[in-house]
Amino acid sequence: MTKFLSFKGPQMNVRTLTLAALLIALNVVLGKLSVGSDTVFKISLGFIATGMIGYFLGPWWGGVAMVVKDLIANTIFSSGSTFFLGFTFSAFVSGIIAGMILYQQKVSLKRLFAYEFVQILVTNVFFTTLWINILYTTPFIQLLTVRLPKEVISWPIEAIILFLVLRAVSRLNLQQKSGY
């Protein structure tokens, strides 16, 4: 029986570092394919790469990879949005959540629905709303009432899409044994 949460990750070697770099690049590109506004809500495909980062890199390397992705996406490839350290923290938490729930786990709809629920609740609903509230002094509850319906609708859609992607990718045998 597999545990629900994993605190382990792969050993850092050339293969892991290369895979991390590819997944970071994929996340930057998919994150830029978006519709909407950073100040209210945005729909993007970045969640696919975030799930893959957690699935392949575990919680700790996943958190580091998401920080690197955030720094690259918001400095080198910035599209005029404001850099804010809170979003970098959210990226780290997002990588940890993805790695804890997805690393070395069987890909199942139940697991992906649980993962997306936790990920959306913690990073999108709570942290992103809080950071927008701090940056633009928009009332938290007012932001939440605008953002929450999008998150509720996107939850099953993202879970199903990520399930299909991870099920296909899991057959590639890119997993490594955990190193710690």
N, C-alpha and C positions, 0 to 999 in steps of 0.2 A: 504494500500500500504506500502510495506517495503522500508526503506531507503537503499541507496546503501552502505553507510558506517556506521558502528556501533562503538561507543566509549565506550560501556558498556561491562561488563563481569560478570561472576557468582560470588556469594558470596564465600569467602574463608571459607570452612568448610572441614570436614573429607572426604566427598564424592569428592569434587573438588580436594583436595590435592591428594587423591588416584588416581583419574582419570589422574591428571597431571603427577604423578609418572609413571603410566602405559604408557602414551603417550610418555613421555621422553625416557623410556626404549625401546619402539617400534621404536622411531626415531633413537636412537643409533644403534640398530640392523639393521634397514633398511638402514641407512646411511653407515654401514660397508659392505653391499651387493652392491658393486660397481665395475665398470670396468673403467679403464683409469688412468690418472695421475693427481695428485693434482696441478701440475705446469702448465698444459695446459687446459685440460678439463676432467671431470669425469662424468660418468653416474651412477646414484644411485637411489634407491627407497625411499630415505629419504623424498622426496617431499610429499609422501602419508601421513606420520605421521605429517609433518609440516602443511598440510591442515587440518588434524584431530585436531591438537592442536588449530589452529585458530577457527575451527568450534565449539569446545567444551569449550575453555577457554577464548575466546575473545582476544582483542588486548594486554592488559596489562599483564595478566597472561600468555598469549601466548608468549609475548616477554621474560618474566622471564623464562618460561619453556625452550625456545630455548637457552637462555644463559646457563642454567643448563645443557642442552643437549650438548652444545658445550664444556663446561668445562669437562664434563665426557668423551665425545668422544675423546677429544684431550689431556687428561691427563691420566686417568685410562686405557682407551682402545685405546691409541694412537698406530697407526701402523707405527710409525717412521716419520710422517709428522711434520712439524714445527708448533708450537703453535704461533699464532699471534693474538693480541688483535683486530685487524681489522676484522678478521673473526668472533670473538665473537660479535662485534658490528653489523655485517651483520646478524648474527643469531637473535639478538634482533629485528632488523628492519624487518626481515623475519616473526617473530612471530607477530609483530604488524600489518603488512600488511595482514597476513592470518586472524587474528582476526577481523580487521576492515571490511574486505570484506565478511567473511564467518560466523561470529558469529550470531546466531539466524536468519539466512537467509534461504529462500527456496533454496534447491539444484536444480540448473538449469544449463544447458550447457552454456548459455549466461554468467551467473555469474562466472562459473568455467573458461571459456575462458578469461574473463576479469581479474580474480584473477591471473591466471597463467601468463598472459601477463605482468601485473604490477610486480609480484613477480620475474619473469625471467629478466625483464628489469632492475629493481632496484638492486636486490641482485646479480644475476648471471652475467649479462652483464656489469653493471657499477661497483659495489663494488668488486666482486671477481676479475675482470680484474684489477682494481686499486690495490688491495692488492697483487696480483701476480706481477704486475709491480713494486711495492715498494719493495717486498721481493727479487725478482730475477733480478731487473733492466732490464727487457725485455721491449722494447718499447711498450707503451699502444696500439697504432694503430696496430702493428704487432700481439699482443696478441688478439686484438679484431677481426682481420680478421680470425684468427684460431678458436676462440671460438664462434663467432656469428652464423655460419651455424649450429652448434650443437644446439644452443639455439632456433633457428628458427624451426628446425625439432622437437625438444623435446616439444615445446609449445603445439601444438594440442594433442600430445600423452599423455602428463602429464595431460592436462585438461580433456580428455576423461576418463583416468584411475581414476583420482580423482573424477570425476562425478560418476562413477560406484561405487566406494568405499563409498563415502559420502552418496549416495542415499541408499545403503544397510545399512550403519551404522545409518543413521538418523531414521530408524525404530526401533532402540533399546531404544529410549526414555531416553537417558543419559543427555539430556539437562536440565539445571536448569534455574531458573529465574535470571535475572541480578541483581547484588547487588549494583551497583553504576552507 
